[in-house]
Amino acid sequence: MTLTITLDGKVQPNFDVVASKEVVAIAEKELEIKAKTDAKGQVHVTFPQAGQYMLEVDTPASGDKVQPTTESYRVRIAVQVN
């Protein structure tokens, strides 16, 4: 699955994307996939198994190259993978 993250019509590089698989059985292990959007604001996520996943997209963490901002954004998307 490829997503393009935009904000106010502009692509957003370096946004954090985390896909977490919903655990449906006690013996099932948690599965978490971490990625970042590229310079085009795109992120490609490959789901290793079927199930329901929660995708979370967050603004970049403050660091050397990213200026702190008073605005932060978080989006959650539920995805069913067959």
C-alpha positions as CSV (number, residue, x, y, z in Angstrom):
1,M,0.0,0.0,0.0
2,T,1.4,3.4,-0.9
3,L,0.1,6.6,0.8
4,T,0.8,10.2,-0.1
5,I,0.6,12.5,3.0
6,T,-0.4,16.0,2.3
7,L,-1.3,19.0,4.5
8,D,-2.9,22.1,3.0
9,G,-2.3,20.6,-0.5
10,K,1.5,20.2,0.1
11,V,3.3,16.9,0.4
12,Q,4.8,16.2,3.8
13,P,8.2,14.5,4.0
14,N,9.6,12.9,7.2
15,F,6.2,12.2,8.7
16,D,6.2,9.1,11.0
17,V,3.9,6.2,9.9
18,V,3.2,3.2,12.2
19,A,1.0,0.3,11.2
20,S,0.0,-1.9,14.1
21,K,-1.9,-5.2,13.6
22,E,-4.9,-5.9,15.8
23,V,-4.3,-8.9,18.0
24,V,-7.2,-11.3,17.8
25,A,-5.8,-14.3,19.7
26,I,-3.9,-14.6,23.0
27,A,-1.1,-16.5,21.3
28,E,-0.7,-14.0,18.5
29,K,2.3,-11.7,18.7
30,E,2.0,-7.9,18.3
31,L,3.2,-6.7,14.9
32,E,4.3,-3.1,14.3
33,I,5.6,-1.7,11.1
34,K,7.4,1.7,11.3
35,A,8.2,4.0,8.3
36,K,8.6,7.6,7.3
37,T,7.3,9.5,4.3
38,D,9.9,10.3,1.6
39,A,10.7,13.6,-0.1
40,K,7.5,13.2,-2.2
41,G,5.4,12.7,1.0
42,Q,4.9,9.0,0.1
43,V,5.3,6.0,2.3
44,H,5.0,2.3,1.2
45,V,3.7,-0.2,3.7
46,T,3.8,-4.0,3.0
47,F,1.6,-6.0,5.3
48,P,3.1,-9.4,6.0
49,Q,-0.2,-11.1,6.9
50,A,-3.9,-10.6,6.7
51,G,-5.9,-8.9,9.4
52,Q,-6.9,-5.5,10.6
53,Y,-4.3,-2.8,11.0
54,M,-4.3,0.6,12.5
55,L,-2.2,3.2,10.6
56,E,-1.1,6.2,12.6
57,V,0.5,9.2,10.8
58,D,2.3,11.8,13.0
59,T,4.1,15.0,12.3
60,P,7.9,14.7,12.5
61,A,9.6,14.7,15.9
62,S,11.6,17.7,16.7
63,G,15.3,17.2,15.8
64,D,18.3,18.8,14.3
65,K,16.7,19.3,10.8
66,V,13.1,19.9,11.9
67,Q,12.1,23.1,13.5
68,P,9.7,22.8,16.5
69,T,6.2,23.9,15.8
70,T,3.2,24.7,17.9
71,E,1.0,22.6,15.6
72,S,1.1,18.8,15.5
73,Y,-1.1,16.4,13.6
74,R,-2.1,12.8,14.1
75,V,-4.3,10.7,11.8
76,R,-5.5,7.2,12.4
77,I,-6.7,5.0,9.6
78,A,-8.2,1.5,10.0
79,V,-7.2,-0.9,7.2
80,Q,-8.5,-4.5,6.5
81,V,-5.9,-6.6,4.7
82,N,-7.2,-9.8,3.1
